[in-house]
Amino acid sequence: MSSVKVNGVELYYKESGSGPETIVFSHGLLMDHSMFEAQRAAFEGQYRVIAYDHRGQGQSQDPGHGHDMETLTEDAAAFIRALHAAPCHFAGLSMGGFVGMRLAALHPELVRSLTLMGTGAEREPLTSRIRYGFLAQLVKVMSPAPFTPIAVKELFGATTRSSAAQRAMLDDWTVKLRSRPRNVAKSLLGVMNRRGVVNELKAIRCPTLVIVGEEDTAQPPRNAERLASGISGSRLVRIPGCGHSSSLEAPDAVTTAMRELLKG
């Protein structure tokens, strides 16, 4: 586990495996690089695998500014260059997908293929911006701990939340979510106030996989369908019994879909 200073901020990352090609994983809001451990185990025998924490989240530095998606995209571009990982297979979930779309459109030379999980190209609806804007102000004062049940319901599908087999994973992440610092409110606002990038999708030319859980309420399947229709030649995979955090809830299905993309 290491860190590298790029774009004025120290980013933490975990690297393993080796091979002629590199996969870079980019996590969702309130999560961290470890949400891709199942995929790391599956791919590190053939690929160099890197997963990093966004600024202000996980173990990366919080410089106190730059939590918008455009800055995070430039972080990702500088990160890939600094680690000599280009062109990489970039895989992002939710917020990581917001970054991935922008990265592939603005810096196509850095992206060999693109996997987008639980994400969409539209701006957040006004009702969500108002709701989560208010929640962010409470988090700044009280910490995320009191709002952990809301986060768990948003991040994990109903099937996962009621599954005995998923209980240990869900308990682990509930503890992590409860312990997040108050400054994560800045990242929450960065996600909620992002601009839409529907018009930029036509600039994405690399092979693209769009994955969505059929029980995802944060970025429902209709968003994934519109996203896939906007990226030429992309493939859409829907995962039944899965919510927003597909890499954790349905790791085998995500890995299988990614293998098909990487073969191409």
BANURO-101215 format. One line per 3 residues: number of its first residue (from 1); for each residue x, y negated, z of N, C-alpha, C. Coordinates in pm, whole numbers, plus 50000, padded with zeros to 5 digits. Atoms other than C-alpha are relative to their C-alpha. Layout:
N
NUM) X Y Z X Y Z X Y Z; ...
***
This chain:
264
1) 50084 50119 50000 50000 50000 50000 50088 49875 50000; 49913 50115 50023 50137 49663 49893 49916 49875 49982; 50066 50124 50035 50056 49302 49823 50087 49924 49901
4) 49928 50081 50098 50150 49057 49550 49936 49862 49998; 50054 50136 50005 50114 48679 49531 49977 49960 49856; 50038 50043 50135 49927 48568 49221 49898 49888 50011
7) 50099 50108 50004 49732 48253 49137 49988 49930 50137; 49996 50071 49874 49836 48108 49473 49946 50075 50119; 50058 49923 49889 49701 48392 49690 50064 50139 50004
10) 49943 49867 49979 49838 48715 49836 49888 50103 49990; 50101 49897 50020 49633 49009 49705 50054 50136 50044; 49966 49867 49950 49643 49346 49878 49952 50104 49900
13) 50042 49894 50090 49633 49662 49669 50060 50133 50041; 49950 49864 49980 49681 50036 49681 50024 50061 49863; 49962 49941 50128 49860 50215 49400 50044 50144 50020
16) 49957 49861 49996 49908 50585 49332 49994 50057 49859; 50004 49933 50129 49957 50828 49047 50097 49942 49900; 49914 50048 50108 50145 50785 48724 49946 50052 49868
19) 50045 49962 50133 50087 50810 48354 50022 49883 49905; 49976 50106 50097 50112 50609 48034 49896 49888 50004; 50106 50100 49992 49787 50422 48110 49961 49974 50146
22) 50034 50042 49863 49661 50234 48416 49851 49971 50012; 50138 50036 49964 49316 50213 48574 50005 49902 50116; 50009 50099 49893 49243 49904 48784 49856 49993 50048
25) 50133 50003 49940 48945 49914 49022 49979 49870 50078; 50034 50128 49940 48771 49597 49143 49867 50014 50076; 50111 49965 49912 48529 49622 49438 49887 49898 50002
28) 50116 50087 49985 48192 49471 49522 50003 49918 50127; 50014 50089 49885 48089 49207 49773 49983 50080 50128; 50001 49939 49866 48143 49308 50139 50075 50133 50006
31) 49930 49872 50004 48332 49619 50027 50151 49974 49995; 49857 50018 50018 48705 49674 49965 50053 50109 49907; 49939 49908 50098 48951 49878 49755 49968 50146 50029
34) 50017 49860 49961 48873 50197 49948 49870 50061 49948; 50123 49942 50052 48532 50235 49786 50022 50084 49874; 49968 49921 50119 48711 50398 49493 50093 50117 50030
37) 49908 49891 49965 48903 50666 49682 49967 50131 49929; 50036 49876 50072 48707 50950 49519 50048 49995 49856; 49953 50014 50138 48789 50815 49174 50153 50003 49994
40) 49854 49992 49994 49153 50768 49275 50046 50145 50001; 49961 49859 49989 49176 51134 49372 49979 50073 49868; 50031 49933 50126 49020 51236 49041 50096 49962 49888
43) 49925 50050 50115 49240 51024 48815 50151 49988 50020; 49859 50030 49979 49580 50983 48981 50095 50107 49947; 49914 49898 50060 49709 51310 48833 50039 49968 49857
46) 49974 50031 50141 49696 51160 48482 50022 49852 49974; 49993 50145 50020 49686 50783 48532 50068 49933 50118; 49962 50092 49893 49847 50509 48731 49871 49934 50047
49) 50127 50050 49947 49561 50401 48960 50027 49889 50101; 49983 50116 49913 49542 50060 49128 49862 49949 50040; 50122 50064 49950 49261 49924 49347 50041 49885 50091
52) 49958 50117 49924 49284 49576 49495 49882 49936 50073; 50101 50078 49925 49098 49350 49740 49996 49858 49946; 50015 50139 50042 48959 49018 49620 50047 49904 50109
55) 49964 50102 49902 49079 48701 49786 49886 49982 50102; 50098 50021 49895 48905 48649 50120 49922 50124 50040; 50070 49877 49964 48796 49011 50143 50102 50112 50023
58) 49909 49890 49971 48946 49338 50264 50123 49948 50072; 49874 50041 49938 49312 49283 50348 50072 49892 49922; 49939 50109 50076 49379 49009 50094 49989 49868 50075
61) 49996 50132 49937 49458 48653 50197 49875 49919 49964; 50106 50096 50029 49182 48394 50224 50061 49860 50003; 49940 50134 50002 49325 48059 50109 49901 49890 50035
64) 50101 50098 49962 48997 47890 50202 49927 49937 49883; 50065 50056 50119 48894 47811 49845 50009 50102 49886; 49989 49916 50119 48844 47966 49503 49925 50131 50007
67) 50076 49876 49990 48573 48223 49578 49900 50015 49886; 50087 49990 50116 48388 48157 49252 50052 50107 49904; 49965 49888 50088 48387 48422 48979 50108 49963 49898
70) 49897 50040 50096 48601 48219 48740 50140 50009 50062; 49871 49991 49932 48883 48192 48995 50038 50146 50025; 49970 49858 49979 48853 48562 49081 50042 50068 49871
73) 49959 49945 50130 48882 48639 48711 50145 49966 49970; 49860 50038 50022 49205 48444 48687 50092 50072 50099; 49924 49915 49907 49324 48627 49000 50027 50136 49937
76) 49987 49866 50059 49258 48957 48822 50097 49999 49883; 49910 50009 50116 49436 48845 48505 50145 49989 50046; 49864 50017 49950 49742 48731 48698 50049 50126 50071
79) 49967 49877 49930 49733 49048 48909 50043 50109 49900; 49969 49899 50102 49732 49275 48602 50135 49970 49935; 49872 50037 50061 50019 49082 48448 50116 50023 50097
82) 49893 49989 49901 50222 49078 48769 50042 50146 50022; 49970 49858 49978 50198 49457 48803 50029 50074 49869; 49968 49941 50131 50271 49514 48433 49904 50114 49968
85) 50103 49897 50017 49942 49702 48403 49921 49984 49870; 50077 50026 50122 49818 49561 48071 50049 50084 49881; 50145 50011 49982 49628 49672 47883 49950 50113 50090
88) 50048 49902 49902 49441 49852 48160 49856 50041 49972; 50141 49962 49993 49117 50041 48198 49945 49932 50125; 50048 50078 49887 48931 49794 48419 49862 50049 50040
91) 50127 49950 49949 48649 49928 48637 49957 49915 50118; 50049 50088 49895 48442 49689 48848 49859 50034 50041; 50134 49973 49947 48141 49740 49072 49942 49870 50055
94) 50071 50118 49953 47893 49457 49128 50085 49875 49981; 49914 50116 50014 48116 49154 49200 50121 50033 49915; 49889 49958 50084 48404 49347 49048 49962 50007 49854
97) 50050 50001 50137 48189 49386 48739 49982 49860 49946; 50009 50140 50043 48119 49012 48728 50138 49953 49954; 49862 50032 50038 48497 48973 48717 50038 50072 49870
100) 49962 49921 50117 48538 49252 48461 49945 49946 49870; 50060 50058 50121 48297 49098 48210 50076 49876 49955; 49929 50124 50033 48471 48763 48226 50142 50030 49953
103) 49863 49964 50036 48814 48924 48209 50007 50053 49857; 49998 49940 50134 48734 49129 47898 49967 49898 49892; 50037 50102 50097 48578 48828 47725 50109 49895 49981
106) 49901 50109 50005 48850 48574 47812 50142 50049 49975; 49864 49947 50012 49159 48797 47820 49996 50141 49941; 50017 49867 50059 49092 49084 47578 50129 50081 49991
109) 49873 49930 50009 49461 49166 47556 50036 50077 50127; 49971 49936 49872 49456 49277 47920 49914 50125 50025; 50100 49896 49971 49165 49525 47894 49993 50102 49887
112) 50007 49891 50097 49184 49859 47715 49858 50057 49991; 50140 49959 49993 48838 49972 47830 49940 49936 50124; 50070 50070 49893 48574 49836 48066 49890 50091 50055
115) 50109 49930 49933 48355 50017 48320 49931 49902 50094; 50079 50094 49921 48077 49809 48477 49896 50077 50078; 50091 49926 49912 47892 49957 48775 49914 49904 50081
118) 50089 50080 49916 47586 49800 48937 50018 49851 49982; 49974 50142 50025 47630 49465 48768 49910 49950 49889; 50082 50060 50103 47459 49224 48532 50059 49869 49953
121) 49942 50120 50061 47528 48924 48310 49922 49874 50031; 50083 50118 49975 47245 48694 48419 50039 49931 50131; 49986 50073 49874 47256 48428 48687 49907 50062 50104
124) 50086 49948 49893 47112 48530 49023 49868 49923 50000; 50129 50071 49996 46738 48451 49045 49997 49895 50111; 50007 50111 49905 46651 48131 49230 49959 50047 50139
127) 50045 49953 49868 46469 48316 49508 50114 50068 50076; 49885 49934 49935 46782 48525 49579 50103 49898 50042; 49902 50103 49965 47006 48217 49572 49957 49926 50127
130) 50050 50069 49881 46786 48046 49830 50012 50092 50122; 49998 49905 49888 46755 48356 50050 50141 50023 50051; 49864 49967 49958 47122 48443 50051 50083 49877 50034
133) 49934 50123 49958 47232 48082 50073 49974 49973 50147; 50036 50016 49858 47045 48060 50403 50072 50105 50084; 49932 49893 49927 47189 48397 50510 50148 49970 50017
136) 49857 50034 49992 47542 48277 50431 50028 49900 50110; 49980 50099 49893 47499 47982 50665 49991 50066 50137; 50009 49927 49873 47393 48219 50943 50125 50085 50024
139) 49878 49918 49988 47691 48446 50872 50117 49914 50046; 49892 50091 49960 47925 48147 50906 50000 49975 50150; 50014 50031 49858 47792 48088 51256 50007 50126 50086
142) 50021 49884 49915 47713 48436 51383 50085 50123 49966; 49932 49883 50056 47931 48679 51175 49899 50088 49928; 50093 49914 50074 47783 48943 50944 49933 50108 50085
145) 50045 49885 49921 47723 49191 51228 49848 50009 50016; 50145 49988 49980 47356 49103 51302 49923 50034 49873; 50069 49982 50127 47274 49134 50932 50042 50129 49928
148) 49953 49875 50059 47435 49472 50873 49886 50087 49946; 50110 49920 50057 47098 49654 50831 49953 49949 49864; 50038 50057 50130 47012 49414 50547 50101 50041 49894
151) 49895 49965 50095 47347 49481 50380 49994 50148 49962; 50006 49856 50027 47315 49859 50414 49885 50032 49905; 50115 49974 50086 46970 49855 50256 50024 49950 49859
154) 49971 50057 50132 47096 49638 49970 50106 50080 49926; 49884 49937 50063 47414 49833 49906 49982 50149 49974; 50017 49855 50014 47285 50191 49934 49854 50033 49973
157) 50134 49963 50039 46983 50359 49779 49925 50076 50108; 50085 49933 49903 46691 50512 49966 50038 50147 50017; 49961 49859 49991 46801 50866 49883 50125 50017 50083
160) 49876 49995 49922 47148 50802 50023 49972 49975 50147; 50027 50037 49862 47011 50641 50339 49925 50107 50077; 50077 49895 49933 46789 50940 50410 50067 50138 49991
163) 49933 49873 50023 47044 51211 50320 50094 50037 50114; 49910 49953 49894 47211 51415 50594 50141 50017 49946; 49869 49977 50060 47495 51496 50354 50078 49869 49982
166) 49937 50130 50020 47565 51123 50307 50020 49925 50131; 50001 50071 49874 47542 51035 50676 50138 49952 50043; 49865 50039 49955 47917 51034 50754 50053 49883 49918
169) 49957 50111 50085 47995 50813 50455 49927 49873 50035; 50080 50118 49970 47712 50578 50538 50036 49941 50136; 49960 50047 49867 47813 50557 50904 50134 49927 49993
172) 49869 50064 50014 48173 50475 50807 49987 49860 49941; 50014 50131 50064 48066 50192 50580 49916 49904 50082; 50077 50087 49910 47813 50061 50830 50092 49934 50102
175) 49901 50054 49906 48097 50018 51079 50085 49893 49932; 49918 50098 50073 48309 49841 50815 49922 49871 49974; 50081 50119 50030 48027 49607 50714 49976 49916 50124
178) 50025 50071 49875 47955 49518 51076 50122 49921 50045; 49877 50063 49952 48319 49421 51131 50053 49890 49908; 49951 50102 50092 48352 49181 50837 50004 49863 50069
181) 49987 50131 49936 48468 48830 50936 49898 49899 49948; 50097 50103 50038 48254 48517 50918 50034 49935 49866; 49963 50070 50123 48455 48378 50627 49955 50074 49874
184) 50052 49929 50117 48302 48644 50399 49879 49925 49943; 50112 50083 50049 48015 48393 50370 50040 49924 49874; 49953 50072 50120 48229 48207 50113 49991 50089 49876
187) 50011 49906 50112 48244 48516 49895 49855 50025 49964; 50143 49982 50024 47870 48566 49935 49946 49885 49916; 50046 50116 50076 47807 48213 49810 50059 50001 49859
190) 49938 49992 50132 48053 48267 49524 49925 50093 49907; 50078 49903 50078 47854 48569 49407 49863 49944 49966; 50138 50045 50021 47510 48414 49452 49990 49879 49908
193) 50004 50123 50081 47598 48086 49279 50073 50013 49867; 49929 49980 50127 47778 48240 48982 49912 49958 49882; 50075 50030 50122 47677 48125 48635 49980 50128 49920
196) 50022 49885 50087 47538 48369 48381 50102 50003 49888; 49903 49986 50109 47763 48507 48108 49940 50079 49883; 50066 49926 50108 47507 48651 47867 50060 49964 49865
199) 49949 50043 50130 47645 48446 47578 50144 50045 49975; 49861 49957 50016 48000 48566 47645 50014 50149 49970; 49992 49855 50018 47913 48935 47612 50044 50038 49860
202) 49963 49967 50138 47957 48926 47235 50150 49996 49977; 49854 50006 50013 48327 48852 47291 50067 50127 50053; 49942 49876 49947 48376 49191 47464 50005 50104 49889
205) 49981 49910 50114 48519 49426 47201 50055 50136 50041; 49940 49873 49958 48676 49704 47408 49889 50103 50028; 50098 49898 49961 48500 50038 47472 49947 49972 50140
208) 50062 50041 49874 48253 49971 47753 49897 50102 50047; 50094 49911 49933 48063 50192 47996 49923 49919 50104; 50085 50067 49901 47770 50054 48197 49932 50109 50083
211) 50057 49901 49909 47665 50258 48503 49904 49931 50096; 50095 50057 49906 47358 50192 48715 49930 50113 50076; 50080 49908 49920 47188 50377 49000 49853 49969 49982
214) 50141 50022 50024 46819 50425 48941 49928 49941 50121; 50058 50060 49880 46752 50311 49300 50069 49869 50039; 49929 50126 49972 46967 49997 49275 49899 49886 50004
217) 50089 50115 49988 46767 49700 49403 50076 49868 49987; 49920 50122 50013 47054 49448 49401 50019 49963 49853; 49987 50017 50144 47115 49493 49027 49922 50115 49935
220) 50084 49889 50045 46822 49704 48905 50030 50044 49857; 49970 49945 50133 46837 49924 48594 49967 49907 49883; 50033 50089 50112 46667 49662 48377 50113 49902 49971
223) 49885 50089 50021 46970 49435 48430 50110 50073 49924; 49899 49920 50069 47204 49714 48321 49962 50023 49855; 50047 49979 50138 46991 49778 48013 50025 49876 49915
226) 49975 50124 50074 47012 49414 47909 50149 49978 49980; 49854 50014 50011 47385 49412 47981 50054 50089 49889; 49951 49905 50101 47448 49721 47769 49958 49958 49859
229) 50046 50042 50133 47240 49582 47483 50078 49880 49948; 49924 50117 50042 47456 49270 47480 50145 50026 49966; 49860 49966 50029 47791 49451 47448 50002 50103 49889
232) 50001 49914 50118 47847 49604 47108 50065 50136 50029; 49946 49866 49988 47892 49982 47116 50009 50054 50140; 49989 49953 49862 47858 50013 47494 49909 50120 50025
235) 50079 49884 49962 47719 50325 47662 49942 49978 50138; 50068 50017 49873 47465 50315 47945 49976 50136 50065; 50024 49878 49923 47456 50586 48214 49919 49963 50123
238) 50085 50019 49883 47175 50594 48471 50017 50119 50092; 49978 49893 49903 47230 50794 48789 49879 50009 50093; 50117 49984 49912 46919 50929 48965 50042 50015 50146
241) 49973 49985 49857 46899 50916 49345 50117 49919 50050; 49881 50080 49968 47168 50647 49357 49962 49854 50005; 50023 50143 49987 47164 50286 49470 50110 49917 49939
244) 49907 50100 50054 47404 49996 49425 50145 50045 50001; 49858 49964 49982 47730 50158 49543 50028 50137 49939; 49994 49871 50068 47755 50432 49283 50130 50075 50021
247) 49871 49931 49981 48126 50506 49336 50004 50077 50131; 50008 49934 49870 48040 50606 49695 49882 50098 50006; 50121 49920 49989 47691 50746 49654 49999 50119 49905
250) 49998 49895 50103 47749 50951 49338 50138 50006 49935; 49864 50008 50052 48127 50978 49300 50027 50093 49882; 49975 49906 50109 48123 51284 49075 49937 49951 49870
253) 50066 50052 50120 47874 51127 48834 50077 49883 49940; 49920 50113 50048 48083 50810 48812 50127 50050 49934; 49876 49946 50055 48402 51008 48755 49976 50067 49865
256) 50031 49931 50125 48241 51222 48485 49975 49900 49888; 50029 50101 50101 48110 50917 48300 50128 49927 49958; 49874 50068 50033 48449 50746 48322 50092 50090 49919
259) 49916 49908 50078 48627 51056 48192 49962 49997 49853; 50046 50006 50139 48413 51043 47879 50048 49873 49932; 49952 50127 50056 48504 50678 47828 50149 50007 49973
262) 49855 49999 50013 48875 50737 47884 50047 50096 49890; 49967 49909 50111 48881 51029 47641 49992 49929 49867; 50017 50072 50126 48758 50795 47373 50110 49901 49975
***
